[in-house]
Amino acid sequence: MALRGSLALAVVGAAAASAAVPGTASAAASVSRTLTSCNGAQLQQAVAQVNSNPGGGTVKLKRGCTYRLTQADPVGTPNGFTPITNSSGVTIQGNGATIKRDSAAKFRFFEVLSGGVLTLDNVTLTNGHAASPANAAVGGAVWLHGGQVTINRSCLTRNTADLEGGALDNDSSLMTVTDSTVEGNSVVHPVTTPFGAFGGGLASAAGAFTVFNNSTITKNSVVSKGADRSAGGGIEVDSSTVRLNHSLVSHNRVTGPDARGGGIVDQNGSLAALDHTKVIGNKVTGSVVARGGGIYNDSTLELTDSPVGADSQGNTVNGVGVPGQGGGIFNGGNGTATLTRSPVEFNRAFGTPGDGGGIFNSAPLGNVILVNSPVRKNIPNNCVNVDCC
């Protein structure tokens, strides 16, 4: 169906010129859709049109608008927009606009399938909800599996998933987040489902590669109402790689019986690499297991010029009737944590007892390497099972 009045169509690229020359082969032309109103249904239609165009293209939002999505597209599916499959790429040029789920129906915004390419630029996504059943309960705002997502100068806030990735879920794909904020998103695990809750801001799994540049992951939360594990208040790294450059992981929370990794959980053969990135003010509260107020690691953790805790903003682990271990970092299993010029300070471990206010290393398997990285001013102690601490 053609859009009426509110959209402008432009055909760009070499394909348009070559059409006048018989026999000239070229790539398909991209298209541009410019919205002149704040109509959510028209936005959904524009994205579907660009996605179906072989050359992909751009949807330009009206500055200052809030686009309210009152139903999924197609209706009854778990996505606010048609799944992105276009290998030439779909770009949402937000111009500071907001896209908001405004419906009793629960759906995320974008699902990017194998070969699909999505770019989000200068846009806010809010109130997405990826709900059960389990295969739809990941990525409250964006679920990437098999394609590629780039997020620039954007904000993902107050999105929810029932299982993993309150805002973002990246499975076996490439995601790059630059100059953006992932704030106030949540994973709330219902008692009735046989899974845990992971990755309040981002869940990364199955060989995925995710990069944050100059971005903030803050005030996200993971809550398990059942007996299963809750982990990664800010970021879950599971069988994958996450790199954070010049970024901030702060004031994220994990709550549940088995609670781990208030800021970051790094597990199952993963790599979490932080460069000039602060991990501060994160918290774990657990009644059966409580580990890693800032970071829980049982894989490979590399910190370079990346402090864990700071004055008045230390990370905290709180064991409710159980030991609380690793206020700053818990290193367990076969984990190797290498800290270079990365102080661990002002973190706290509370519980029965609290132990390893700075770093708790699960000996003899865990390995912690400190290179010009002081561990000090933590409560009740600095280190457990860490050489030269």
Secondary structure, DSSP 8 states (H G I E B T S, - for coil): ----SSEEEEEESHHHHHTTSTT------EEEEEE-S--HHHHHHHHHHHHHSTT-EEEE--TT-EEEE-S-SSTTSSBSS--B--TT-EEEE-TT-EEEE-SSS--BSEEE-TT-EEEEES-EEES-EE-SSGGGSB-SSEEEESSEEEEES-EEES-EESSB-SSEEEESSEEEEES-EEES-EEEE-TTSSS-EE-SSEEEETT-EEEEES-EEES-EEEESSSSEEE-SSEEEESSEEEEES-EEES-EEEEEEEE-SSEEEESS-EEEEES-EEES-EEEEEEEEE-SSEEESSEEEEES--B--TT---EEEESSS-EE-SSEEE-TT-EEEEES--EES-EEESTTEE-SSEEE-TTT-EEEEES--EES-BS-SEES-TT-
